[in-house]
Amino acid sequence: MLRETKKEVSFADIAYSHAEKKWEKHWLKRVLDMVCWKRFKKKFKKLYSEDEGRPAWDPVVLFRCLLLAEWNTLSDRQLEEAIEFRYDFRKFAGIPLDQEAPDATTYVIFRHRIAHLWEELLEEINSQLEQDGYSVHKAVAIDATLVEAHAKPKKTKGDKEGRGSGGDPDGSWRGFPAKKTKDSEGNEVVARRPALYGYKVTLSASVRHGFIGKITVSKASEHETHHMKKLIDRDTKAVYADKGFVGNRSLVQRKGIRDGIQAKATRGHALTKQEIERNKRITRKRRIVEGVFGSWKQWHEWRKTRFMGLARNTFAVSMTAISWNMKKWARYEMVPC
């Protein structure tokens, strides 16, 4: 059973009327007005019983709260406290000033309840972007990045590589142990990048605006070429990727998609001048996805996973993608639905 959110004007609303003018210019207000929340509510409603149990929080309210957590990198406890005291957070979430905010446990339960809908939710926001004239899937840049696991296996006796027991059960190792050597001046240096235990996030971003189209999350040891097929939409006309995806060239050509995968030199076959120039042109198209990963790791703290397990982390990545698309949409000041 769903709880209906009160919309009556309270004494608290009158007391905060001076803040209403600033709220009208807030970017959160633009997101609130542009997104068609009714379409999200329709997807959530089927997860609740109409006549059984105690009245639950409006799922759209909780969904907006999770978005606030994404934009501000807040834990569930920090989110509970922030919504309790911040006027702009309450206005965006739709929680009246005289009403108590949801507690941290409510967010944990809600996240678990909607986790399997992550693909539908990402498709929904992208559908609204497409309806507003933005091309999300037509020309995409595809790339992958490694994310360290929340917990890695502990070293055991006689194990120099740290591949012991424990840690995130769904993560895996990628790379080799760091090898230390000395340079010509006798200084100690690391000869190769140390191994990482965790996951690999692969995604497609629209070349023109940087909206996230599709995502996949896998073990760090899986090669990114295994995921390109899942990232190509039926409306995709061009794909741009680095030489790591060269094995997907036949797939792209078979689908009749413009091949924007960079050429790779092989032993005994160096790149020609034409291939080098082509790679440079492709770099200018695909670099937008590098900016996405850089922003995610700096502002959304995706240097390390937040949860244990593949399913939880997949949902977490999808929420980052949804919040990313919504905020970008607000920056372009689109017309409300």
N, C-alpha and C positions, 0 to 999 in steps of 0.2 A: 504494500500500500504506500502511495506517495503522499508526502506532506506538501500542502500548498503554501507557498511563500506569501506572507502578508504584504499588501501593497498600500495599506492605509498610511496617511501622513501622521507621524507621531510628534510628541514634544521634542524628542531628540533631533528629528529632521529639521524642525524650526530653529533649534539652537545652532545647527550647523549650516544654516541657509547662506551664511557668508562664504562658505567654501564651494557652494554650488557653481558660482561663476568660473572658478578655476577648474572645476570638474568638467565643464563644458568644453574646455580647450585641451583636456588631458588626452594622451594617445590611447589610454585604455577605453575612454568613452568612444573613440573612433572604432576600435575593435568591437566593442559592445554593440554599436549600431550597424556595422557592416556585416557581421556574421549572422547567418540565419540559424538561430539556436533551436528553433522548432524542429528542424530536420535532424539535429543531434538528439533531441529529446525523444523523437520517434524511435530511434535506434535503442535508446536506453530503456524506454518504457516496457519493452517486451521482457526485460530481466526482472520485473517486479510483478507481484500479485496485486490485483485490483481490490480485493476484499479480505485478504489475510494478513495477519501480523500487525505490528504497531506502525503508525505513519513514519515513513522514511524521509530523509532529506531529499529535496528535489535533485535528481541526478545532474541536471544542467548546472545548478549551483555548485555542486561538488566538482564537476568537470572544469568549471571556471576557476575554482580554487586550485586545482592541479596545474592549470595553465599559469596562474600567478606564481606557483612554486617554481615552475620552469623558468619564467622570466627573471626571477629573483634568486635562483639557486637556493631554495629553502628546503630544509627537512620538514617532515610532517609536524614535528613539535614547534619548529620555528614558524611554520605556516599557520598553525593554530593561534599562536601568540600575535602574529602580524595582523591577521584578520580581526582579532579581538580589538586591536587598538588603532588600525589604520583606516581612515575614512575612504580613501580611494579604493582600497581593496574590497571594502564592504559594498561600495557602489557598483564595482565591476561584478562581484560575485552575486549581487542581488540579495544580500542579507541585511534586513533592517537594523538600524542603529540600536534599537531597544531589544534586539534578539541575541541570544547567546550564540557564539560561533561554534562550528563543528569541532569536535576534539580530534586529536591525532589518530586515534584508533578508527574513526569514521573514514578517514582517507585511506587507511590500509585496507579496510574491508571493501571500499568502493573500487580501489585500484585493482584488487583481485577479481572483483565482479565483472569489470569491463575489459580485463586484459585481453581476452580472446577477440574483442572487437577492434583491435588496433588497426588492422588493415582497412576495415570499413570506415573508421573515423578519419584516417588519412585521405582516403578516397573522397569522403564527403567534403572536406575543406578544399580539396583540389577541384572537385566538381563545381563548387561555388566560385572559385577563382576562374575556372574556364568560362562559366556563365557571365562573368564580369569582363571577359575579353582577354584574359591572360592565358598564354599558351604554356602549360606546365610540362607536357610530354612531347611536343613536336620536335624540338632539338634539345638534346640533353648531353650533359657531361657526366661521365661515370668514373668513380674512383673509390678506393678503399683506404681505411686507416685502421691501425691497431689500437686497442684500448686495453689497458692493464686491468686484470681482474681485481675484484674487491678483496679477495684473499687468495694467495698462491700457496702451493704445497710447501710444507716445511722440510728443511733438510734433515736427512737421517744420517746415522753414523756411517761414514765411508762414502757418502754421496756428495761429491764435489760440485755437481751441477744443480742441486736444489730441486731435483725431480722426485721428491719423496711423496709422502701421503698427505691427505688433507687438502684444504683450499677449495675453491669453487669447482664443483664436480663437472660442470659443463665447459669449463675453459680448457685451453691446451697451450703448449709451448710453441713458440715460433722463433727460429734463429738458433744461435749457438752461444755457449757461455763466453763472456768477455775474455779476450786474450790480451794480456798485458806484455808489452815489449819496451825496449829502450831505444830512443832515437839516437842520431849521430852525436848529440851533445850529452848523452847519458841520462836524459830525462825519461821518466816512466810515462808511457802513453798506452791508450787502449787501441788495439789494432783493429777491432771490429765491434760493431754495435752489440751490446749484450742481449741475451735472449729475453723474450717477454712472455709472460703467462697471462692469457686473457682471451679476448674476443676480437673478431674482425667485423667492422661496420662498413658495408658497401652501400652506396646510394647513387641515385641519379638526381641531378639538379638542372633546371632549365637554364640554357645558355644565356638567355637575354636578361632574366631577372633573378635567377638563383633560387626559385621555389623548389622545394624538395618534392619529387614525383613519387619515387618508390624507395624502399629500404630493405636490406636484408642484414641479419646479424648471425654470425656463425663462429665456430671455433677459430682461434688465431691461426691454426695450422692449415686450414682450408684455403685453397687458392682462389683468388677473386674471380678468375675466369669461369668458375662453376656457377656464378650467381648473375652473370650478365643477362641471361635469358629471362630471369624473374624481374629485372629492372627495365626491360623494354616493354613499352605499352603498345597497344594496337594502333595508336595514333602517332607513334614515333616515326619521324622521317629522317632524322640524322642523329648519329651517335659519335661523341668525341671522347677518346680515352687515351691513356698513355700506353707505352709499349708492353706493359705487363698484361694487357688484354689482347695481344696480338693473336692468341689462340682462338679468339672469338670472331676473327675476320670472316670466316666462311659462314658463320651464323648470321652476321649482319648482312652480308651480301645475299644470302639465301632468302632473307625476309624483304629484300628490296629496299633496304635502308642505306642512306648515304654513309659510306665508310670513312669515319674520322679517327680511326685508330692509328697511332703513331707507328712508324716502321722501326724494326729492331735489327741491329747489326748482329751477325752470327760469325762464328769462327771462320776466317778466310773470306768473308764477304762483308766488307765495310759499306757503310751507307754512301749512296751517291749524293752529289750536290742537290739534285732534285728532291731526294728523300729528306735531306737535312732541312731544306727550305720548307718542304711540306710539314715536317714535324714542328717547325717554328710557327707556322700558320695555325696548326692544330692547338699548340700551346696557348695561343691567344684566345681560343674558344673554350678550352677545358680548364683554364686556370680558375674559373669561378668556383668550381667544386673544391679547390684547395682552400679558397677563402672561407667556404662553409665549414670545413673541418677545423681550420684555424680559429674561427669564431666559437665553434662548439667547445673546443678544448679550453679556450680562454674564458669565455663568459658562461658556459653551461657546465663547466667542470667535467668534461668528458675525457680527461686524461686517464681517468680510472672509473670503472663501473660503480654504480650505486647499490646494486643488489646482487644476490647470489642466484645463479641459474640463468639459463638461456631465455626462458619464457619471460621472466620478470625484466631482464635487460632489454629484450626486444620491445616490450611495451614502453619502457623508459625512453628508448631511442625514438619510437614513434611519437611519443608526447613531445619530445624536443623538436621533431620535424613539424608537427602540427603547430606548436607555439611559434616556431620560426616562420612558417608561412603566414600565420595570422599577423605577426608583427610587421613583416615585410609589406603585407597588404595594407596595413594601416599607414605605413610610410608613403605609399603611393596614393593615399587619400581617395580610395575607391568610393563609388556611390553606394549607399545602404541598399540591402536587398529588400 
